[in-house]
Amino acid sequence: MAIKKIKTQSVKKKRTTTKPKKSQAIRDAEKAKERKQKSKAAPLRSSIRIKVQGIPYKLRKFENLGARKLPESYYTMQGQSLKSLIRNTPRLFVNNAVDVEPHRMPKRSFTKGGKPAVKGIMWTNDPFRPDRVRRYHETYIVGLDAKGEEKPLYKHKRVLVQCTCESYIYTYEYANAWHGAAYLIYSNGEPPVWMNPSFAPGMCKHLIALSKIVIENNL
């Protein structure tokens, strides 16, 4: 019996080369490089962003919620003088006030109720960051003494102070209102249980700089 030969076709196997997996260090380096390239890209222009000295900055002012008083108590009736507020202010804020300058020289004026007041537009001149964004903050000091129209503000036994900076609003606005030295204007009226849990009265560096001008110029 004859045996038939079966033809078989040989199949050549192709060798597939796979790329080695990147290590975690290489992947982190590539992500860092992408973030660096994106940060160098030109910022988008919009109506919200404005350029100050070539630096884009998103300025957001606090909303004026209207002057509100805390319920009358022993502390609100006692009030605070300008010198007592300066004494209660931490040394760090007093030292930082050295770099604060007025946009225009503050002048003595009067409120609608006839109380003597001084308004200042203050900004921080940081010598180590000359290209930083210049931010202006409105500061007020109002004397509350009866018949104190001609008396300098630092001689009043009771004053009202206010500033639009974050440091004052989050730390001292409620505390000063608790002591009868401010109104609740920009804060939501909640106690500063984290920033100032003891409700210690005081002032920010902008108000300290304005107080220095008031004392030196006998305003």
C-alpha positions in Angstrom: 0.0 0.0 0.0 1.5 3.3 -1.1 1.8 6.0 1.5 0.8 9.5 0.4 3.0 12.3 1.5 1.2 15.3 2.9 2.7 18.6 2.0 3.0 20.9 5.0 3.6 24.6 4.8 6.0 26.0 7.2 4.9 29.2 9.0 7.5 31.7 10.0 6.8 33.3 13.3 7.3 37.0 13.4 9.0 38.3 16.5 7.1 41.2 18.0 9.2 43.7 19.8 7.4 45.4 22.8 8.6 48.7 24.2 9.7 48.5 27.8 7.4 50.1 30.4 8.3 53.5 31.7 9.2 53.7 35.3 7.3 55.9 37.7 10.1 58.3 37.9 10.1 58.9 34.1 6.4 59.4 34.0 6.6 61.9 36.8 9.3 63.8 35.0 7.3 63.9 31.8 4.2 65.3 33.7 6.4 67.9 35.4 7.7 68.9 32.0 4.2 69.3 30.6 3.1 71.4 33.5 6.1 73.6 33.1 5.3 74.2 29.4 1.7 75.0 30.1 2.7 77.5 32.8 4.9 79.4 30.3 1.9 79.8 27.9 0.4 83.2 27.5 -2.6 83.7 29.8 -6.1 84.1 28.3 -7.5 87.6 28.1 -10.9 88.2 29.7 -12.9 91.0 31.1 -12.3 89.7 34.7 -8.5 89.7 34.4 -6.6 93.0 34.3 -2.9 93.6 33.9 -1.0 95.6 36.4 2.6 96.1 35.5 2.4 93.2 33.0 1.2 90.7 35.6 -2.3 89.2 35.1 -4.2 89.2 38.4 -7.8 88.4 39.3 -9.0 91.2 41.6 -12.1 90.5 43.7 -13.3 93.0 46.2 -15.4 92.0 49.2 -19.1 92.8 48.9 -20.3 95.6 51.2 -23.2 94.0 53.1 -24.1 97.2 55.0 -23.1 98.3 58.5 -24.4 96.0 61.1 -24.0 96.1 64.9 -23.7 93.3 67.4 -26.2 93.2 70.3 -25.3 95.8 72.9 -23.3 94.4 75.8 -20.8 95.6 78.4 -17.9 95.3 76.0 -19.6 97.2 73.2 -20.5 100.0 75.6 -16.9 100.3 76.8 -15.4 100.7 73.3 -11.7 101.0 72.3 -9.4 103.9 71.8 -6.9 104.1 68.9 -4.0 103.7 71.3 -5.5 100.7 73.0 -6.1 99.0 69.6 -2.4 99.6 68.7 -1.3 98.1 72.0 -3.4 95.0 71.5 -2.2 94.4 67.9 0.4 91.6 67.6 4.0 92.8 67.0 4.1 91.0 63.6 1.4 93.3 62.2 3.1 96.4 63.7 6.4 95.4 62.1 4.8 94.7 58.7 3.3 98.2 58.7 6.7 99.6 57.9 6.3 98.7 54.2 2.7 100.2 54.0 2.4 103.5 52.2 -0.6 105.8 51.5 -1.7 106.2 47.8 -2.6 109.8 48.7 -1.8 111.6 51.9 -4.9 111.1 54.2 -6.8 114.2 55.3 -9.2 114.8 58.2 -12.8 115.0 57.2 -16.3 114.4 58.7 -18.9 111.7 58.3 -22.6 112.4 57.4 -23.3 112.3 61.1 -20.7 115.0 61.8 -18.1 112.7 63.4 -14.4 113.4 62.6 -12.8 110.7 60.4 -9.7 110.0 58.4 -9.8 107.8 55.3 -6.7 106.3 53.7 -6.0 104.3 50.5 -3.1 102.1 51.6 -0.8 99.7 49.6 2.2 97.6 50.5 5.6 98.5 49.0 7.6 95.3 49.2 11.3 96.0 48.4 11.9 92.3 47.8 9.1 91.9 45.3 9.1 95.2 43.2 7.0 93.5 40.4 4.2 92.3 42.6 0.6 93.3 42.0 -0.2 96.6 43.7 -3.4 96.1 45.8 -5.1 99.1 47.3 -7.2 98.8 50.6 -9.6 101.4 52.0 -9.0 102.2 55.6 -11.1 104.3 58.0 -10.7 105.7 61.5 -13.8 107.5 63.0 -13.9 109.3 66.4 -17.0 108.7 68.5 -16.5 111.1 71.4 -19.2 113.7 72.0 -18.1 117.2 71.2 -14.8 115.8 69.8 -14.9 117.6 66.4 -11.7 119.5 67.1 -10.0 116.8 69.1 -7.4 114.6 67.3 -8.5 111.0 66.7 -5.9 109.4 68.8 -7.2 111.4 71.8 -10.8 110.0 71.4 -11.8 107.5 74.0 -13.8 105.5 71.5 -13.1 105.0 67.8 -14.4 102.9 64.9 -11.9 101.3 62.5 -12.3 99.5 59.2 -10.1 98.0 56.4 -11.0 96.1 53.3 -8.1 93.6 53.5 -8.5 89.9 54.2 -6.4 90.0 57.3 -8.7 92.5 59.0 -12.0 91.0 57.8 -11.2 87.4 58.9 -9.4 88.3 62.1 -10.5 91.6 63.6 -13.8 92.8 62.1 -16.0 90.7 64.4 -13.7 91.0 67.4 -13.6 94.8 67.1 -17.4 94.9 66.7 -17.6 92.8 69.9 -15.6 95.5 71.7 -17.6 98.4 70.1 -14.8 99.5 67.8 -16.2 98.4 64.4 -19.3 97.5 62.4 -19.8 94.3 60.5 -19.6 95.4 56.9 -17.7 92.8 54.8 -17.8 89.7 57.0 -20.7 87.3 57.2 -21.2 87.9 60.9 -19.7 84.6 62.1 -17.2 84.6 65.0 -13.5 84.0 64.0 -13.2 80.8 66.0 -10.1 79.8 64.1 -8.3 83.2 63.4 -9.2 84.9 66.6 -11.0 82.6 69.0 -10.5 84.9 72.0 -12.0 87.9 70.2 -9.0 90.1 70.9 -9.3 93.6 69.5 -6.6 94.8 67.1 -5.8 96.1 63.6 -4.1 95.0 60.4 -0.9 96.5 59.1 -2.8 99.0 56.9 -4.7 100.4 59.9 -1.5 100.5 61.9 0.2 102.6 59.1 -2.8 104.9 58.9 -2.8 105.3 62.7 0.9 106.3 62.6 0.1 109.0 60.1 -2.8 110.2 62.3 -0.6 110.5 65.4 2.4 112.1 63.6 0.2 114.7 61.8 -2.1 115.3 64.7 -5.2 114.5 62.6 
